[in-house]
Amino acid sequence: MDEFHSVNEKQAIDLMGLPYVKIPRYTLDLLKSPATRQLGQLHLLLFDICFFADGYASLNGRKVPCKRGEYVGTQQQLADLSGINIGSVNRLIRKLEAMNLISVTKIQGGSLIKVHGYTSLIAAPEIKGSSQKKKGQQEVNFDFFGDARKLYGGIEPIN
């Protein structure tokens, strides 16, 4: 039985990958109710599409500085990605902002949305030999965002 369980666990991890997002019970509860489902969907989408490292986003052919936990884009892009109509996206963004779950800054050609709590809810995989220094060992510099940059593309690190 344990062998079957461990094989299934390995297959699931191989399918889903190691980096993950901790989803708060609050957001899961939003997804369960038809009255709040779209709010939960948009909040979860913002966690998924915001930047996981400081860099630059492209907006209408311009480079826009973007920090970890921020999304740069348009409400139309959010509507297209979420399947929620643009009027509802606008209303839901205002509601998420009123709940202090996000902050919105209007920028030329779109918005910069800061997702509050992003850093504490994103879990980087624990990797042996990471930059944590143990007694008697040299510090090893490890960039665990490198693979994520390759996977998601479009992120240019700030020097």
Secondary structure, 3 states (H helix, E strand, C coil): CHHHHHHHHHHHHHHHCCCEECCCHHHHHHHHCCCCHHHHHHHHHHHHHCCCCCEEEEECCEEEEECCCEEEECHHHHHHHHCCCHHHHHHHHHHHHHCCCEEEEEECCEEEEEECCHHHHEECCCCCCCCCCCCCCCCCCCCCHHHHHHHHCCCCCCC
